[in-house]
């Protein structure tokens, strides 16, 4: 998970000045995505989802017609914002009914980071620390149940779930909380997938029935080189398919508004996600 010391260190190594310039100009993250000639027309709406702890504000975007496999998106530490809405739209254009949630709804409605991914990390770390394994599991159950009530969701198909940064552990807890519904999970530069704590996400792998894509940032791997092997062995032991790879990019490289965004590696990770969904959610 993001922490201030490592975040500041990584910015110095991986920052892209062109992204900083775009942010300063207020340009949309959409201009960074390639245009897909096969993109479907979409329908989008802001929604409110009741949970045991309150009401979560979220963004729901789907193909304009029909029912489709659902994907639940857990944002990074900077929360629900334009970049993640744009990522949700792109995924919907590929044929999925996509729910992007505000994981910090108990504390604050979105936007929870006033400057998006340029918000100082120390301003959002308390939001991440307000969550726990218990809140992750409760929210996962509520959001999966909500998706299964939507006419735009094909309930005969499994659900996919993806997470970035702090969203990686939540993806794993989602797959363990709703194993009969979650067919695929993706963690992009997820932090804390393997820890020494009793609630470490990797210990839940035997409860899952999902195939996984775990894309690890190279600087995260440098700090914790053993975790990838623990994950591989855990998935193999549970007889679950997994693709675990260290990408030559810094923590946070996937969302297009971050200062460490790496377009080439982000596109490669996106393509691997779509390949997994096509195989497991169709």
Backbone as CSV, one residue per row, in Angstrom:
resi,resn,N_x,N_y,N_z,CA_x,CA_y,CA_z,C_x,C_y,C_z
1,UNK,0.843,-1.188,0.000,0.000,0.000,0.000,0.881,1.241,0.000
2,UNK,0.314,2.338,-0.508,1.101,3.568,-0.567,1.470,4.046,0.834
3,UNK,2.688,4.480,1.011,3.070,5.182,2.227,3.903,6.380,1.809
4,UNK,3.932,7.378,2.664,4.495,8.663,2.263,5.960,8.583,1.877
5,UNK,6.787,7.896,2.676,8.207,7.855,2.385,8.478,7.199,1.039
6,UNK,7.861,6.051,0.799,8.083,5.359,-0.466,7.460,6.117,-1.624
7,UNK,6.305,6.745,-1.403,5.650,7.496,-2.466,6.547,8.631,-2.941
8,UNK,7.061,9.409,-2.016,7.923,10.529,-2.398,9.177,10.035,-3.104
9,UNK,9.721,8.935,-2.637,10.913,8.353,-3.241,10.623,7.889,-4.676
10,UNK,9.466,7.258,-4.865,9.119,6.741,-6.177,8.834,7.855,-7.178
11,UNK,8.210,8.940,-6.706,7.933,10.058,-7.595,9.225,10.581,-8.220
12,UNK,10.281,10.669,-7.398,11.552,11.172,-7.906,12.114,10.269,-8.996
13,UNK,11.899,8.962,-8.848,12.468,8.025,-9.806,11.616,7.866,-11.053
14,UNK,10.282,7.856,-10.890,9.399,7.471,-11.992,8.543,8.597,-12.556
15,UNK,8.586,9.791,-11.993,7.637,10.824,-12.383,7.757,11.184,-13.850
16,UNK,6.581,11.510,-14.438,6.506,11.910,-15.846,6.095,13.378,-15.882
17,UNK,6.972,14.223,-16.371,6.678,15.647,-16.392,5.505,15.969,-17.321
18,UNK,5.341,15.175,-18.372,4.230,15.443,-19.285,2.889,15.237,-18.597
19,UNK,2.787,14.263,-17.676,1.536,14.065,-16.952,1.274,15.221,-16.008
20,UNK,2.340,15.745,-15.412,2.169,16.903,-14.544,1.659,18.097,-15.327
21,UNK,2.157,18.252,-16.540,1.697,19.354,-17.381,0.233,19.189,-17.750
22,UNK,-0.179,17.961,-18.069,-1.584,17.721,-18.398,-2.478,18.027,-17.209
23,UNK,-2.044,17.613,-16.020,-2.845,17.872,-14.833,-2.987,19.373,-14.598
24,UNK,-1.892,20.098,-14.826,-1.925,21.538,-14.626,-2.890,22.217,-15.590
25,UNK,-3.023,21.654,-16.785,-3.919,22.218,-17.787,-5.357,21.765,-17.596
26,UNK,-5.557,20.811,-16.676,-6.902,20.328,-16.426,-7.424,19.439,-17.526
27,UNK,-6.558,18.812,-18.298,-6.992,17.974,-19.411,-7.537,16.654,-18.912
28,UNK,-8.418,16.072,-19.688,-9.054,14.811,-19.324,-8.106,13.656,-19.495
29,UNK,-8.219,12.652,-18.583,-7.436,11.428,-18.715,-7.793,10.676,-19.974
30,UNK,-8.987,10.975,-20.562,-9.438,10.235,-21.733,-8.475,10.375,-22.904
31,UNK,-7.792,11.509,-23.016,-6.942,11.717,-24.167,-5.736,10.775,-24.159
32,UNK,-5.475,10.121,-23.031,-4.324,9.242,-22.950,-4.646,7.824,-23.400
33,UNK,-5.938,7.510,-23.566,-6.327,6.170,-23.956,-6.454,6.073,-25.471
34,UNK,-5.990,4.969,-26.054,-6.178,4.780,-27.495,-7.642,4.562,-27.816
35,UNK,-8.067,4.982,-28.994,-9.442,4.817,-29.415,-9.649,3.408,-29.959
36,UNK,-10.732,2.766,-29.528,-11.053,1.423,-29.966,-12.202,1.502,-30.963
37,UNK,-11.935,1.057,-32.180,-12.950,1.124,-33.234,-14.158,0.251,-32.909
38,UNK,-13.990,-0.743,-32.038,-15.074,-1.659,-31.688,-15.777,-1.270,-30.388
39,UNK,-15.489,-0.083,-29.879,-16.076,0.333,-28.602,-17.589,0.392,-28.691
40,UNK,-18.264,-0.147,-27.670,-19.713,-0.131,-27.605,-20.215,1.210,-27.092
41,UNK,-21.431,1.570,-27.487,-22.090,2.723,-26.886,-22.384,2.392,-25.431
42,UNK,-22.300,3.390,-24.569,-22.447,3.130,-23.131,-23.529,4.006,-22.506
43,UNK,-23.941,3.607,-21.313,-24.859,4.371,-20.478,-24.213,4.490,-19.104
44,UNK,-24.242,5.673,-18.514,-23.556,5.883,-17.239,-24.448,6.614,-16.254
45,UNK,-24.227,6.344,-14.967,-25.005,7.009,-13.928,-24.257,6.991,-12.604
46,UNK,-24.522,8.005,-11.789,-24.038,8.022,-10.420,-25.081,7.285,-9.574
47,UNK,-24.651,6.398,-8.703,-25.583,5.594,-7.916,-25.217,5.660,-6.437
48,UNK,-26.178,5.319,-5.598,-25.970,5.220,-4.164,-26.334,3.806,-3.724
49,UNK,-25.436,3.157,-3.019,-25.629,1.767,-2.616,-25.678,1.687,-1.095
50,UNK,-26.759,1.115,-0.570,-26.877,0.945,0.874,-26.012,-0.221,1.336
51,UNK,-25.295,0.003,2.417,-24.451,-1.028,3.021,-24.778,-1.097,4.512
52,UNK,-24.261,-2.084,5.222,-24.496,-2.145,6.668,-23.988,-0.917,7.426
53,UNK,-23.054,-0.175,6.810,-22.449,0.970,7.493,-22.880,2.319,6.949
54,UNK,-23.800,2.347,5.995,-24.223,3.633,5.458,-24.590,3.556,3.994
55,UNK,-24.263,4.614,3.254,-24.573,4.688,1.834,-23.307,5.037,1.061
56,UNK,-22.991,4.211,0.078,-21.787,4.404,-0.731,-22.134,5.075,-2.047
57,UNK,-21.436,6.152,-2.349,-21.576,6.786,-3.653,-20.666,6.067,-4.635
58,UNK,-21.173,5.820,-5.839,-20.436,5.019,-6.812,-20.824,5.428,-8.226
59,UNK,-20.053,4.934,-9.161,-20.260,5.217,-10.583,-20.533,3.904,-11.292
60,UNK,-21.666,3.839,-12.012,-22.086,2.616,-12.685,-22.194,2.897,-14.179
61,UNK,-21.398,2.187,-14.967,-21.369,2.416,-16.406,-21.458,1.073,-17.118
62,UNK,-22.324,0.998,-18.133,-22.624,-0.260,-18.791,-22.764,-0.055,-20.294
63,UNK,-22.696,-1.127,-21.082,-23.107,-0.998,-22.474,-24.554,-0.502,-22.533
64,UNK,-24.885,0.252,-23.564,-26.190,0.910,-23.635,-27.353,-0.064,-23.702
65,UNK,-27.125,-1.252,-24.197,-28.198,-2.236,-24.306,-27.732,-3.590,-23.788
66,UNK,-28.681,-4.393,-23.326,-28.388,-5.761,-22.939,-27.860,-5.915,-21.530
67,UNK,-27.673,-7.183,-21.134,-27.100,-7.541,-19.838,-25.728,-8.171,-20.068
68,UNK,-24.792,-7.864,-19.197,-23.400,-8.239,-19.419,-22.750,-8.672,-18.107
69,UNK,-21.626,-9.352,-18.218,-20.856,-9.701,-17.025,-20.451,-8.424,-16.301
70,UNK,-20.487,-8.479,-14.978,-20.168,-7.299,-14.170,-18.708,-7.298,-13.742
71,UNK,-18.182,-6.090,-13.508,-16.844,-5.915,-12.959,-16.924,-4.878,-11.839
72,UNK,-16.409,-5.237,-10.685,-16.356,-4.350,-9.517,-14.957,-3.776,-9.396
73,UNK,-14.850,-2.448,-9.396,-13.556,-1.761,-9.415,-13.291,-1.076,-8.077
74,UNK,-12.143,-1.411,-7.489,-11.685,-0.780,-6.244,-10.557,0.199,-6.597
75,UNK,-10.766,1.508,-6.435,-9.726,2.476,-6.794,-8.525,2.430,-5.852
76,UNK,-7.511,3.190,-6.223,-6.323,3.317,-5.395,-6.593,4.291,-4.244
77,UNK,-5.551,4.650,-3.543,-5.680,5.470,-2.339,-6.267,6.857,-2.610
78,UNK,-6.222,7.317,-3.863,-6.783,8.628,-4.201,-8.277,8.564,-4.520
79,UNK,-8.832,7.371,-4.537,-10.273,7.205,-4.574,-10.948,7.386,-5.920
80,UNK,-12.276,7.450,-5.855,-13.118,7.620,-7.038,-12.943,9.034,-7.566
81,UNK,-12.564,9.142,-8.838,-12.253,10.432,-9.442,-12.368,10.312,-10.965
82,UNK,-12.185,11.403,-11.728,-12.358,11.333,-13.181,-11.542,10.241,-13.865
83,UNK,-10.309,10.025,-13.433,-9.481,9.004,-14.095,-10.118,7.626,-13.979
84,UNK,-10.692,7.310,-12.803,-11.308,5.996,-12.636,-12.666,5.918,-13.320
85,UNK,-13.366,7.032,-13.433,-14.583,7.017,-14.237,-14.235,6.726,-15.700
86,UNK,-13.161,7.331,-16.173,-12.751,7.092,-17.555,-12.324,5.637,-17.761
87,UNK,-11.623,5.066,-16.791,-11.243,3.656,-16.884,-12.481,2.762,-16.876
88,UNK,-13.472,3.125,-16.050,-14.722,2.376,-16.034,-15.434,2.435,-17.373
89,UNK,-15.466,3.633,-17.975,-16.084,3.784,-19.299,-15.390,2.895,-20.322
90,UNK,-14.090,2.899,-20.287,-13.338,2.101,-21.255,-13.658,0.619,-21.108
91,UNK,-13.785,0.156,-19.889,-14.105,-1.242,-19.658,-15.534,-1.556,-20.105
92,UNK,-16.457,-0.628,-19.879,-17.832,-0.814,-20.343,-17.885,-0.869,-21.868
93,UNK,-17.070,-0.060,-22.520,-17.020,-0.079,-23.985,-16.543,-1.424,-24.518
94,UNK,-15.873,-2.204,-23.664,-15.428,-3.536,-24.047,-16.470,-4.612,-23.739
95,UNK,-17.625,-4.199,-23.174,-18.713,-5.145,-23.006,-19.009,-5.588,-21.589
96,UNK,-18.639,-4.779,-20.597,-18.868,-5.151,-19.198,-19.694,-4.087,-18.483
97,UNK,-20.478,-4.535,-17.499,-21.227,-3.617,-16.647,-20.358,-3.328,-15.423
98,UNK,-19.926,-2.092,-15.281,-18.829,-1.756,-14.380,-19.291,-0.855,-13.231
99,UNK,-18.958,-1.265,-12.014,-19.239,-0.469,-10.823,-17.913,-0.017,-10.222
100,UNK,-17.706,1.296,-10.161,-16.517,1.879,-9.534,-16.966,2.552,-8.246
101,UNK,-16.444,2.101,-7.127,-16.963,2.560,-5.832,-16.046,3.582,-5.166
102,UNK,-16.638,4.319,-4.233,-15.874,5.176,-3.331,-15.616,4.375,-2.062
103,UNK,-14.427,3.818,-1.882,-14.188,2.963,-0.716,-14.195,3.708,0.607
104,UNK,-14.144,5.040,0.546,-14.057,5.848,1.764,-15.393,6.484,2.139
105,UNK,-16.506,5.933,1.647,-17.813,6.558,1.841,-18.178,6.726,3.312
106,UNK,-17.636,5.908,4.196,-17.951,6.037,5.624,-17.465,7.376,6.182
107,UNK,-16.408,7.896,5.564,-15.782,9.123,6.052,-16.119,10.339,5.209
108,UNK,-16.176,10.125,3.873,-16.294,11.280,2.987,-16.810,10.837,1.623
109,UNK,-17.696,11.623,1.047,-18.143,11.344,-0.313,-17.053,11.767,-1.297
110,UNK,-17.076,11.167,-2.486,-16.088,11.539,-3.499,-16.418,12.938,-4.038
111,UNK,-15.396,13.689,-4.459,-13.983,13.281,-4.521,-13.313,13.362,-3.150
112,UNK,-12.588,12.310,-2.809,-11.900,12.252,-1.520,-10.481,12.793,-1.595
113,UNK,-9.976,12.969,-2.810,-8.665,13.581,-3.020,-8.884,14.799,-3.911
114,UNK,-8.862,16.007,-3.364,-9.265,17.199,-4.117,-8.454,17.475,-5.374
115,UNK,-7.208,17.014,-5.400,-6.364,17.219,-6.583,-6.116,15.906,-7.319
116,UNK,-7.014,14.956,-7.153,-6.814,13.673,-7.803,-5.528,13.027,-7.336
117,UNK,-4.817,12.387,-8.252,-3.581,11.701,-7.898,-2.432,12.652,-7.590
118,UNK,-2.652,13.947,-7.771,-1.640,14.938,-7.391,-1.828,15.423,-5.959
119,UNK,-2.851,14.910,-5.278,-3.075,15.267,-3.884,-1.919,14.761,-3.026
120,UNK,-1.385,15.555,-2.115,-0.310,15.070,-1.241,-0.719,13.791,-0.528
121,UNK,0.150,12.803,-0.552,-0.178,11.483,-0.025,-0.569,11.539,1.447
122,UNK,0.028,12.449,2.213,-0.278,12.503,3.644,-1.730,12.908,3.907
123,UNK,-2.394,13.511,2.913,-3.789,13.907,3.082,-4.755,12.739,2.949
124,UNK,-4.337,11.675,2.259,-5.255,10.558,2.006,-4.891,9.281,2.763
125,UNK,-3.691,9.202,3.314,-3.318,8.014,4.089,-4.303,7.747,5.228
126,UNK,-4.785,8.769,5.956,-5.759,8.480,7.022,-7.037,7.815,6.498
127,UNK,-7.441,8.143,5.276,-8.620,7.496,4.703,-8.380,6.002,4.519
128,UNK,-7.216,5.660,3.985,-6.899,4.248,3.794,-6.831,3.516,5.125
129,UNK,-6.297,4.173,6.127,-6.163,3.530,7.442,-7.498,3.394,8.159
130,UNK,-8.528,4.069,7.667,-9.849,3.940,8.281,-10.536,2.638,7.876
131,UNK,-9.988,1.948,6.900,-10.558,0.692,6.419,-9.849,-0.490,7.072
132,UNK,-10.467,-1.659,6.970,-9.917,-2.860,7.590,-10.385,-4.082,6.825
133,UNK,-9.863,-5.230,7.202,-10.331,-6.473,6.582,-11.840,-6.616,6.755
134,UNK,-12.351,-6.211,7.907,-13.786,-6.323,8.171,-14.594,-5.432,7.238
135,UNK,-14.171,-4.178,7.050,-14.914,-3.287,6.149,-14.790,-3.761,4.708
136,UNK,-13.624,-4.265,4.329,-13.449,-4.793,2.973,-14.466,-5.888,2.685
137,UNK,-14.593,-6.817,3.614,-15.477,-7.962,3.415,-16.942,-7.541,3.411
138,UNK,-17.305,-6.641,4.316,-18.696,-6.176,4.367,-19.068,-5.448,3.086
139,UNK,-18.167,-4.603,2.603,-18.444,-3.869,1.369,-18.503,-4.800,0.166
140,UNK,-17.604,-5.757,0.110,-17.603,-6.707,-0.998,-18.951,-7.412,-1.101
141,UNK,-19.453,-7.883,0.021,-20.736,-8.580,0.023,-21.861,-7.658,-0.443
142,UNK,-21.854,-6.409,0.030,-22.915,-5.462,-0.329,-22.868,-5.102,-1.811
143,UNK,-21.690,-4.871,-2.334,-21.583,-4.441,-3.728,-21.885,-5.578,-4.703
144,UNK,-21.449,-6.784,-4.374,-21.770,-7.935,-5.222,-23.278,-8.170,-5.227
145,UNK,-23.908,-8.077,-4.062,-25.360,-8.255,-3.973,-26.086,-7.181,-4.790
146,UNK,-25.603,-5.935,-4.722,-26.223,-4.851,-5.491,-26.102,-5.118,-6.986
147,UNK,-24.939,-5.527,-7.437,-24.762,-5.818,-8.856,-25.749,-6.880,-9.331
148,UNK,-25.997,-7.856,-8.495,-26.883,-8.946,-8.897,-28.354,-8.553,-8.926
149,UNK,-28.667,-7.317,-8.550,-30.040,-6.824,-8.681,-30.226,-5.929,-9.894
150,UNK,-29.145,-5.668,-10.631,-29.220,-4.720,-11.736,-29.566,-5.415,-13.055
151,UNK,-30.527,-4.877,-13.822,-30.900,-5.503,-15.090,-29.778,-5.498,-16.131
152,UNK,-28.793,-4.620,-15.956,-27.673,-4.568,-16.902,-26.630,-5.653,-16.645
153,UNK,-26.828,-6.426,-15.578,-25.876,-7.476,-15.202,-26.449,-8.844,-15.553
154,UNK,-25.671,-9.624,-16.268,-26.042,-10.995,-16.619,-25.654,-11.905,-15.449
155,UNK,-26.641,-12.322,-14.678,-26.366,-13.112,-13.482,-25.901,-14.525,-13.785
156,UNK,-26.020,-14.956,-15.053,-25.532,-16.285,-15.411,-24.014,-16.297,-15.584
157,UNK,-23.407,-15.104,-15.602,-21.967,-14.989,-15.780,-21.301,-14.598,-14.458
158,UNK,-20.079,-15.040,-14.287,-19.301,-14.674,-13.098,-18.971,-13.182,-13.121
159,UNK,-18.654,-12.662,-11.950,-18.253,-11.261,-11.799,-16.736,-11.172,-11.742
160,UNK,-16.179,-10.121,-12.342,-14.762,-9.829,-12.208,-14.572,-8.702,-11.207
161,UNK,-13.412,-8.653,-10.582,-13.107,-7.539,-9.684,-11.656,-7.146,-9.843
162,UNK,-11.410,-5.840,-9.879,-10.050,-5.339,-10.076,-9.756,-4.249,-9.052
163,UNK,-8.487,-4.149,-8.661,-8.105,-3.156,-7.673,-6.704,-2.637,-7.909
164,UNK,-6.495,-1.403,-7.513,-5.229,-0.707,-7.718,-4.697,-0.234,-6.368
165,UNK,-3.366,-0.397,-6.151,-2.754,0.052,-4.904,-3.452,-0.632,-3.725
166,UNK,-4.081,0.107,-2.844,-4.769,-0.486,-1.696,-5.945,-1.359,-2.119
167,UNK,-6.392,-1.219,-3.376,-7.480,-2.040,-3.886,-7.086,-3.483,-4.118
168,UNK,-5.783,-3.762,-4.225,-5.343,-5.134,-4.441,-5.786,-6.081,-3.339
169,UNK,-5.507,-5.772,-2.064,-5.984,-6.634,-0.980,-7.504,-6.738,-0.951
170,UNK,-8.206,-5.655,-1.316,-9.668,-5.707,-1.282,-10.188,-6.670,-2.352
171,UNK,-9.522,-6.708,-3.494,-9.900,-7.670,-4.530,-9.811,-9.099,-3.999
172,UNK,-8.730,-9.401,-3.302,-8.563,-10.756,-2.779,-9.617,-11.075,-1.733
173,UNK,-9.939,-10.104,-0.888,-10.977,-10.342,0.115,-12.363,-10.452,-0.537
174,UNK,-12.563,-9.733,-1.635,-13.826,-9.853,-2.369,-13.980,-11.259,-2.937
175,UNK,-12.909,-11.779,-3.525,-12.961,-13.119,-4.120,-13.220,-14.180,-3.075
176,UNK,-12.729,-13.971,-1.856,-12.950,-14.934,-0.779,-14.318,-14.757,-0.128
177,UNK,-14.852,-13.538,-0.148,-16.146,-13.260,0.463,-17.297,-13.793,-0.393
178,UNK,-17.145,-13.706,-1.718,-18.199,-14.152,-2.638,-17.628,-15.135,-3.654
179,UNK,-17.118,-16.264,-3.194,-16.424,-17.181,-4.114,-17.313,-17.758,-5.207
180,UNK,-18.602,-17.880,-4.965,-19.491,-18.448,-5.981,-19.783,-17.443,-7.094
181,UNK,-19.538,-16.160,-6.856,-19.832,-15.138,-7.865,-18.589,-14.569,-8.527
182,UNK,-17.478,-14.522,-7.808,-16.281,-13.908,-8.387,-15.503,-14.944,-9.188
183,UNK,-15.388,-14.690,-10.493,-14.677,-15.625,-11.372,-13.292,-15.177,-11.754
184,UNK,-12.986,-13.888,-11.559,-11.669,-13.372,-11.929,-11.326,-12.182,-11.061
185,UNK,-10.061,-12.087,-10.679,-9.590,-10.957,-9.893,-8.277,-10.442,-10.446
186,UNK,-8.107,-9.123,-10.415,-6.866,-8.507,-10.902,-6.374,-7.497,-9.881
187,UNK,-5.112,-7.598,-9.519,-4.463,-6.640,-8.633,-3.364,-5.934,-9.402
188,UNK,-3.467,-4.610,-9.493,-2.456,-3.819,-10.188,-1.695,-2.980,-9.162
189,UNK,-0.397,-3.209,-9.069,0.488,-2.623,-8.053,-0.186,-2.614,-6.687
190,UNK,-0.813,-3.746,-6.356,-1.470,-3.872,-5.060,-0.450,-3.984,-3.938
191,UNK,-0.710,-3.303,-2.834,0.199,-3.366,-1.697,-0.357,-4.234,-0.586
192,UNK,0.505,-4.973,0.079,0.073,-5.757,1.229,-0.701,-7.006,0.894
193,UNK,-0.410,-7.633,-0.239,-1.081,-8.893,-0.576,-0.578,-10.034,0.291
194,UNK,0.689,-9.937,0.694,1.297,-10.946,1.568,1.903,-10.218,2.761
195,UNK,1.388,-10.510,3.933,1.944,-9.930,5.155,2.107,-11.039,6.196
196,UNK,2.636,-10.688,7.346,2.778,-11.649,8.428,1.600,-11.605,9.392
197,UNK,0.595,-10.798,9.061,-0.569,-10.662,9.926,-1.535,-11.833,9.744
198,UNK,-2.339,-12.078,10.760,-3.316,-13.172,10.691,-4.368,-12.932,9.619
199,UNK,-4.570,-11.654,9.238,-5.563,-11.320,8.224,-4.927,-11.037,6.867
200,UNK,-3.720,-11.545,6.631,-3.066,-11.339,5.340,-3.959,-11.842,4.212
201,UNK,-4.148,-11.045,3.153,-5.022,-11.467,2.057,-4.648,-12.815,1.441
202,UNK,-3.362,-13.122,1.355,-2.975,-14.368,0.669,-3.462,-15.611,1.406
203,UNK,-3.741,-15.486,2.692,-4.232,-16.628,3.452,-5.666,-17.003,3.073
204,UNK,-6.341,-16.118,2.349,-7.713,-16.370,1.924,-7.795,-17.130,0.600
205,UNK,-6.675,-17.327,-0.057,-6.694,-17.955,-1.376,-7.403,-19.313,-1.382
206,UNK,-7.251,-20.160,-0.365,-7.982,-21.440,-0.381,-9.505,-21.292,-0.403
207,UNK,-10.024,-20.125,-0.030,-11.468,-19.901,-0.036,-11.979,-19.419,-1.395
208,UNK,-11.086,-19.090,-2.300,-11.454,-18.494,-3.578,-11.736,-19.551,-4.642
209,UNK,-12.456,-19.103,-5.679,-12.689,-19.939,-6.857,-12.417,-19.143,-8.132
210,UNK,-11.595,-18.129,-8.016,-11.343,-17.205,-9.112,-9.946,-17.377,-9.686
211,UNK,-9.824,-17.087,-10.977,-8.508,-16.973,-11.616,-7.984,-15.556,-11.353
212,UNK,-6.656,-15.430,-11.255,-6.095,-14.135,-10.866,-4.994,-13.663,-11.805
213,UNK,-4.959,-12.330,-11.961,-3.849,-11.618,-12.580,-3.292,-10.691,-11.515
214,UNK,-2.013,-10.854,-11.198,-1.368,-9.992,-10.205,-0.172,-9.321,-10.870
215,UNK,-0.310,-8.022,-11.116,0.720,-7.228,-11.780,1.455,-6.419,-10.715
216,UNK,2.722,-6.721,-10.519,3.509,-6.160,-9.415,4.447,-5.069,-9.938
217,UNK,4.504,-3.959,-9.250,5.445,-2.895,-9.615,6.874,-3.318,-9.270
218,UNK,7.816,-2.921,-10.107,9.189,-3.371,-9.873,9.767,-2.845,-8.570
219,UNK,9.388,-1.632,-8.157,9.932,-1.114,-6.899,9.293,-1.805,-5.692
220,UNK,8.023,-2.220,-5.828,7.416,-3.014,-4.760,8.109,-4.368,-4.641
221,UNK,8.446,-4.951,-5.782,9.136,-6.246,-5.769,10.534,-6.118,-5.165
222,UNK,11.200,-5.003,-5.423,12.528,-4.801,-4.848,12.458,-4.753,-3.320
223,UNK,11.397,-4.158,-2.798,11.257,-4.048,-1.352,10.822,-5.370,-0.716
224,UNK,10.099,-6.176,-1.488,9.557,-7.417,-0.943,9.609,-8.508,-2.021
225,UNK,10.792,-9.020,-2.322,10.942,-9.974,-3.429,10.343,-11.354,-3.154
226,UNK,10.057,-11.679,-1.914,9.539,-13.014,-1.598,8.041,-13.159,-1.851
227,UNK,7.325,-12.058,-1.848,5.861,-12.147,-1.907,5.356,-12.840,-3.165
228,UNK,5.978,-12.573,-4.304,5.481,-13.174,-5.542,5.562,-14.694,-5.502
229,UNK,6.601,-15.226,-4.868,6.727,-16.676,-4.775,5.684,-17.247,-3.803
230,UNK,5.434,-16.537,-2.723,4.402,-16.969,-1.776,3.044,-17.009,-2.478
231,UNK,2.758,-15.996,-3.285,1.492,-15.961,-4.019,1.401,-17.109,-5.017
232,UNK,2.473,-17.340,-5.766,2.463,-18.434,-6.742,2.200,-19.769,-6.065
233,UNK,2.884,-20.017,-4.973,2.712,-21.286,-4.258,1.318,-21.400,-3.663
234,UNK,0.766,-20.279,-3.195,-0.570,-20.305,-2.591,-1.636,-20.603,-3.632
235,UNK,-1.531,-19.981,-4.799,-2.505,-20.257,-5.860,-2.357,-21.689,-6.386
236,UNK,-1.127,-22.140,-6.524,-0.912,-23.521,-6.972,-1.497,-24.509,-5.964
237,UNK,-1.305,-24.237,-4.676,-1.830,-25.113,-3.639,-3.343,-25.183,-3.638
238,UNK,-3.975,-24.074,-4.037,-5.439,-24.034,-4.108,-5.949,-24.494,-5.468
239,UNK,-5.032,-24.848,-6.360,-5.377,-25.292,-7.717,-6.169,-24.217,-8.472
240,UNK,-5.709,-22.976,-8.326,-6.317,-21.850,-9.020,-5.335,-21.286,-10.039
241,UNK,-5.857,-20.889,-11.176,-5.030,-20.296,-12.218,-4.579,-18.895,-11.795
242,UNK,-3.316,-18.583,-12.031,-2.829,-17.245,-11.705,-1.727,-16.843,-12.675
243,UNK,-1.698,-15.558,-12.976,-0.633,-14.942,-13.771,-0.009,-13.875,-12.890
244,UNK,1.201,-14.103,-12.457,1.871,-13.207,-11.520,3.154,-12.713,-12.171
245,UNK,3.250,-11.411,-12.352,4.386,-10.859,-13.099,4.819,-9.524,-12.504
246,UNK,6.121,-9.309,-12.493,6.677,-8.017,-12.107,6.805,-7.166,-13.366
247,UNK,6.186,-6.008,-13.359,6.218,-5.103,-14.513,7.336,-4.066,-14.329
248,UNK,8.001,-3.699,-15.408,9.078,-2.698,-15.313,8.508,-1.284,-15.210
249,UNK,7.842,-1.017,-14.108,7.194,0.276,-13.893,7.056,0.491,-12.389
250,UNK,6.824,1.744,-11.997,6.742,2.080,-10.589,5.349,1.914,-10.012
251,UNK,5.269,1.791,-8.697,3.993,1.657,-8.004,3.068,2.799,-8.399
252,UNK,1.879,2.436,-8.899,0.915,3.438,-9.348,0.917,3.668,-10.848
253,UNK,1.552,2.780,-11.609,1.762,3.062,-13.030,0.515,2.955,-13.899
254,UNK,-0.595,2.410,-13.395,-1.751,2.147,-14.267,-2.723,3.318,-14.439
255,UNK,-3.226,3.975,-13.386,-4.169,5.080,-13.607,-3.508,6.220,-14.377
256,UNK,-4.199,6.770,-15.371,-3.559,7.740,-16.262,-3.311,9.110,-15.674
257,UNK,-3.801,9.374,-14.453,-3.569,10.692,-13.867,-2.435,10.711,-12.852
258,UNK,-1.771,9.565,-12.632,-0.693,9.561,-11.649,0.602,10.079,-12.265
259,UNK,1.485,10.533,-11.411,2.768,11.056,-11.886,3.757,9.953,-12.227
260,UNK,3.386,8.699,-12.002,4.252,7.578,-12.385,3.599,6.748,-13.495
261,UNK,2.555,7.286,-14.119,1.859,6.573,-15.187,2.837,6.149,-16.278
262,UNK,2.720,4.883,-16.675,3.557,4.330,-17.738,2.602,3.775,-18.791
263,UNK,2.425,4.496,-19.867,1.419,4.142,-20.861,1.629,2.743,-21.426
264,UNK,2.848,2.417,-21.819,3.103,1.118,-22.447,2.792,-0.031,-21.500
265,UNK,3.267,0.074,-20.266,3.045,-1.014,-19.314,1.600,-1.046,-18.815
266,UNK,0.970,0.111,-18.732,-0.438,0.157,-18.367,-1.290,-0.530,-19.430
267,UNK,-0.987,-0.264,-20.682,-1.732,-0.907,-21.776,-1.502,-2.416,-21.790
268,UNK,-0.308,-2.833,-21.475,-0.033,-4.279,-21.448,-0.820,-4.941,-20.327
269,UNK,-0.860,-4.305,-19.159,-1.630,-4.856,-18.040,-3.119,-4.880,-18.371
270,UNK,-3.607,-3.830,-19.028,-5.016,-3.764,-19.421,-5.359,-4.905,-20.385
271,UNK,-4.488,-5.156,-21.338,-4.721,-6.239,-22.302,-4.754,-7.597,-21.620
272,UNK,-3.882,-7.803,-20.631,-3.886,-9.081,-19.909,-5.176,-9.230,-19.090
273,UNK,-5.674,-8.116,-18.543,-6.944,-8.149,-17.825,-8.082,-8.553,-18.757
274,UNK,-8.160,-7.928,-19.925,-9.226,-8.260,-20.869,-9.148,-9.714,-21.310
275,UNK,-7.943,-10.217,-21.486,-7.773,-11.615,-21.875,-8.299,-12.546,-20.781
276,UNK,-8.021,-12.206,-19.528,-8.518,-13.016,-18.415,-10.043,-12.964,-18.348
277,UNK,-10.609,-11.778,-18.508,-12.067,-11.650,-18.455,-12.735,-12.422,-19.587
278,UNK,-12.159,-12.341,-20.764,-12.745,-13.055,-21.901,-12.781,-14.562,-21.638
279,UNK,-11.762,-15.036,-20.959,-11.649,-16.476,-20.675,-12.555,-16.914,-19.530
280,UNK,-12.725,-16.062,-18.529,-13.394,-16.515,-17.284,-14.800,-15.955,-17.092
281,UNK,-15.144,-14.839,-17.732,-16.441,-14.213,-17.484,-17.431,-14.393,-18.624
282,UNK,-17.012,-14.951,-19.734,-17.896,-15.088,-20.888,-18.730,-16.359,-20.795
